[in-house]
Amino acid sequence: MCRWWKEIEVLIVTGATTGKVEANNTGIKRTARGRRNPGNYKSVILMRNAVRTAA
């Protein structure tokens, strides 16, 4: 508890969590799984995010 007190205090005061960031990271990993070419990997991630923001 003492080790994480600073983070706990920030959560209590601001109510901010990393839930959305972690969800996006998981989605990116799932979407781009199996891509070996860095250009294709980046393209898939950008297309996925564009579709999500347009919808």
N, CA and C atoms as a LAMMPS dump frame, in Angstrom:
ITEM: TIMESTEP
0
ITEM: NUMBER OF ATOMS
165
ITEM: BOX BOUNDS ff ff ff
-5.0000000000000000e+02 5.0000000000000000e+02
-5.0000000000000000e+02 5.0000000000000000e+02
-5.0000000000000000e+02 5.0000000000000000e+02
ITEM: ATOMS id mol type element x y z
1 1 1 N 0.824 -1.188 0
2 1 2 C 0 0 0
3 1 3 C 0.874 1.259 0
4 2 1 N 1.897 1.261 0.827
5 2 2 C 2.779 2.433 0.889
6 2 3 C 3.507 2.653 -0.435
7 3 1 N 3.821 1.547 -1.093
8 3 2 C 4.545 1.631 -2.35
9 3 3 C 3.727 2.356 -3.422
10 4 1 N 2.424 2.149 -3.455
11 4 2 C 1.551 2.708 -4.481
12 4 3 C 0.766 3.921 -4.013
13 5 1 N 1.086 4.487 -2.864
14 5 2 C 0.254 5.547 -2.308
15 5 3 C 0.133 6.752 -3.242
16 6 1 N 1.23 7.157 -3.896
17 6 2 C 1.174 8.319 -4.797
18 6 3 C 0.138 8.088 -5.905
19 7 1 N 0.148 6.903 -6.509
20 7 2 C -0.805 6.586 -7.57
21 7 3 C -2.232 6.509 -7.048
22 8 1 N -2.403 5.952 -5.873
23 8 2 C -3.735 5.863 -5.26
24 8 3 C -4.278 7.253 -4.979
25 9 1 N -3.43 8.123 -4.494
26 9 2 C -3.849 9.494 -4.187
27 9 3 C -4.278 10.234 -5.457
28 10 1 N -3.54 10.049 -6.549
29 10 2 C -3.905 10.679 -7.824
30 10 3 C -5.269 10.169 -8.28
31 11 1 N -5.513 8.874 -8.15
32 11 2 C -6.804 8.303 -8.525
33 11 3 C -7.933 8.905 -7.696
34 12 1 N -7.724 9.036 -6.409
35 12 2 C -8.76 9.586 -5.531
36 12 3 C -9.045 11.042 -5.87
37 13 1 N -8.003 11.817 -6.087
38 13 2 C -8.168 13.254 -6.335
39 13 3 C -8.737 13.529 -7.724
40 14 1 N -8.192 12.88 -8.755
41 14 2 C -8.578 13.212 -10.129
42 14 3 C -9.603 12.261 -10.732
43 15 1 N -9.648 11.036 -10.259
44 15 2 C -10.537 10.05 -10.843
45 15 3 C -10.023 9.504 -12.162
46 16 1 N -8.774 9.853 -12.518
47 16 2 C -8.185 9.421 -13.785
48 16 3 C -7.609 8.014 -13.662
49 17 1 N -7.857 7.2 -14.676
50 17 2 C -7.279 5.862 -14.733
51 17 3 C -6.648 5.659 -16.102
52 18 1 N -5.961 4.563 -16.261
53 18 2 C -5.336 4.241 -17.545
54 18 3 C -6.175 3.225 -18.317
55 19 1 N -7.419 3.068 -17.949
56 19 2 C -8.28 2.066 -18.574
57 19 3 C -8.419 2.231 -20.072
58 20 1 N -8.636 3.453 -20.546
59 20 2 C -8.806 3.677 -21.984
60 20 3 C -7.52 3.395 -22.744
61 21 1 N -6.4 3.791 -22.168
62 21 2 C -5.112 3.547 -22.817
63 21 3 C -4.849 2.051 -22.913
64 22 1 N -5.101 1.33 -21.842
65 22 2 C -4.88 -0.115 -21.845
66 22 3 C -5.809 -0.808 -22.843
67 23 1 N -7.044 -0.349 -22.951
68 23 2 C -7.981 -0.925 -23.916
69 23 3 C -7.497 -0.699 -25.346
70 24 1 N -6.985 0.495 -25.632
71 24 2 C -6.457 0.777 -26.964
72 24 3 C -5.237 -0.082 -27.267
73 25 1 N -4.353 -0.234 -26.291
74 25 2 C -3.171 -1.074 -26.503
75 25 3 C -3.568 -2.505 -26.815
76 26 1 N -4.541 -3.03 -26.102
77 26 2 C -4.995 -4.396 -26.336
78 26 3 C -5.605 -4.527 -27.732
79 27 1 N -6.406 -3.542 -28.119
80 27 2 C -7.015 -3.561 -29.453
81 27 3 C -5.979 -3.496 -30.553
82 28 1 N -4.953 -2.681 -30.363
83 28 2 C -3.885 -2.565 -31.361
84 28 3 C -3.145 -3.89 -31.486
85 29 1 N -2.845 -4.491 -30.371
86 29 2 C -2.127 -5.771 -30.405
87 29 3 C -2.945 -6.834 -31.124
88 30 1 N -4.25 -6.864 -30.875
89 30 2 C -5.109 -7.847 -31.537
90 30 3 C -5.214 -7.579 -33.025
91 31 1 N -5.402 -6.321 -33.387
92 31 2 C -5.6 -5.951 -34.783
93 31 3 C -4.349 -6.207 -35.617
94 32 1 N -3.202 -5.876 -35.083
95 32 2 C -1.972 -5.94 -35.861
96 32 3 C -1.218 -7.247 -35.671
97 33 1 N -1.814 -8.198 -35.026
98 33 2 C -1.145 -9.475 -34.779
99 33 3 C -0.776 -10.155 -36.096
100 34 1 N 0.449 -10.639 -36.167
101 34 2 C 0.9 -11.368 -37.335
102 34 3 C 1.531 -10.506 -38.415
103 35 1 N 1.508 -9.205 -38.284
104 35 2 C 2.12 -8.324 -39.274
105 35 3 C 3.623 -8.266 -39.024
106 36 1 N 4.402 -8.531 -40.046
107 36 2 C 5.855 -8.507 -39.886
108 36 3 C 6.46 -7.233 -40.459
109 37 1 N 5.808 -6.659 -41.439
110 37 2 C 6.304 -5.45 -42.069
111 37 3 C 5.88 -4.249 -41.213
112 38 1 N 6.826 -3.432 -40.724
113 38 2 C 6.469 -2.289 -39.878
114 38 3 C 5.521 -1.3 -40.562
115 39 1 N 5.652 -1.157 -41.876
116 39 2 C 4.754 -0.263 -42.606
117 39 3 C 3.316 -0.765 -42.583
118 40 1 N 3.126 -2.069 -42.782
119 40 2 C 1.791 -2.656 -42.73
120 40 3 C 1.213 -2.565 -41.32
121 41 1 N 2.06 -2.803 -40.329
122 41 2 C 1.636 -2.722 -38.928
123 41 3 C 1.094 -1.331 -38.627
124 42 1 N 1.848 -0.315 -39.035
125 42 2 C 1.429 1.073 -38.802
126 42 3 C 0.141 1.393 -39.564
127 43 1 N 0.042 0.934 -40.794
128 43 2 C -1.149 1.195 -41.613
129 43 3 C -2.4 0.589 -40.983
130 44 1 N -2.285 -0.631 -40.489
131 44 2 C -3.437 -1.296 -39.873
132 44 3 C -3.883 -0.536 -38.626
133 45 1 N -2.934 -0.106 -37.822
134 45 2 C -3.265 0.642 -36.606
135 45 3 C -3.95 1.958 -36.964
136 46 1 N -3.414 2.685 -37.937
137 46 2 C -3.999 3.972 -38.33
138 46 3 C -5.391 3.799 -38.92
139 47 1 N -5.582 2.758 -39.746
140 47 2 C -6.91 2.517 -40.321
141 47 3 C -7.918 2.168 -39.236
142 48 1 N -7.501 1.353 -38.294
143 48 2 C -8.394 0.954 -37.197
144 48 3 C -8.845 2.171 -36.395
145 49 1 N -7.89 3.057 -36.089
146 49 2 C -8.238 4.25 -35.322
147 49 3 C -9.121 5.198 -36.142
148 50 1 N -8.886 5.295 -37.44
149 50 2 C -9.699 6.165 -38.29
150 50 3 C -11.147 5.656 -38.329
151 51 1 N -11.328 4.354 -38.41
152 51 2 C -12.67 3.79 -38.442
153 51 3 C -13.376 4.035 -37.117
154 52 1 N -12.659 3.887 -36.022
155 52 2 C -13.266 4.082 -34.702
156 52 3 C -13.687 5.532 -34.483
157 53 1 N -12.886 6.5 -34.96
158 53 2 C -13.236 7.904 -34.755
159 53 3 C -14.338 8.35 -35.71
160 54 1 N -14.429 7.728 -36.896
161 54 2 C -15.461 8.102 -37.863
162 54 3 C -16.827 7.544 -37.477
163 55 1 N -16.835 6.442 -36.791
164 55 2 C -18.099 5.779 -36.446
165 55 3 C -18.825 6.433 -35.297
